[in-house]
Structure formats: C-alpha cells, structure tokens
Amino acid sequence: MKMKSNNSSSSEKELLFQNRIGKDSRLKKFSNDNVLLSPANAALYLDVSRKFIYEMIASRKIKSMIVGGRLRRIRLSDLESWLTSSTEGV
C-alpha cells in the first residue's frame, strides 16, 4: 500500500477543501423546489422566531408537510412565495 507524503501541494489541499464543503462543480445544484427546511431553519432564513413560524403554520399562511410521522418541513419555494405575497402592497 502506497502512503501519501506529507508534502501535498497547496492546490491539492484547496481542491480537497472545496470538495468537502460542497463546492465541487460536479455536485447537483438544487432548485428551491427540492429544498426542505425545518421550522428552526426557516426561522433562521427569515430572521424571525421559531414561534412565529409555528404560528404562521397553524394559521395556514405558510404551507408545511409532515415527514416521517413527526418531522415538520417547509418547502423553500413555499416560504419564498409566502414572503413575496405578504410583502406585496407594502
């Protein structure tokens, strides 16, 4: 078995770092239709509280779905369309 030397070039290290954080151009780009957010992540995305997100879900202003029996998820495209519709006329 051939061992790698510790003298890796900086470009190899940069490429490895880029691949590990998902900047590899070969990775599939996700559209907003494919991205699902938890209520906590939706709150971070909008810079609001989780309570506010749950209130909007309960009042059916933001669409959500239940995944796996207990996990609630919000489609990013639904969140953005709600945001757009709620800011119209302001």
C-alpha positions, -999 to 999 in steps of 0.1 A, spaced: 0 0 0 14 33 -11 13 61 15 8 97 6 36 120 15 30 150 38 43 173 11 10 177 -7 8 207 -30 -14 236 -19 -36 232 -49 -44 196 -39 -53 208 -4 -75 236 -18 -93 211 -40 -99 187 -11 -112 216 10 -136 227 -18 -149 192 -23 -155 187 14 -176 219 17 -197 211 -14 -182 235 -39 -174 207 -64 -189 217 -97 -199 180 -103 -225 182 -75 -261 186 -85 -274 221 -79 -307 221 -60 -336 242 -71 -358 258 -45 -385 232 -51 -362 205 -38 -351 222 -6 -370 214 26 -364 234 58 -372 226 94 -392 253 112 -360 263 130 -341 267 98 -370 286 82 -369 310 112 -331 315 107 -337 320 70 -362 348 77 -346 361 108 -377 355 129 -385 333 159 -395 297 157 -427 306 175 -436 330 146 -430 302 121 -452 278 140 -479 305 143 -479 310 105 -481 272 100 -510 270 124 -529 298 107 -521 281 74 -503 311 60 -472 290 54 -476 256 39 -458 227 56 -457 189 55 -450 162 80 -422 138 71 -416 105 88 -446 109 112 -433 137 134 -409 160 115 -424 191 100 -408 206 69 -413 237 49 -405 239 12 -382 268 5 -402 278 -26 -434 279 -4 -416 301 21 -404 325 -5 -438 327 -22 -454 334 12 -428 361 18 -435 377 -16 -472 376 -12 -471 391 23 -449 420 12 -470 430 -18 -488 462 -14 -464 475 13 
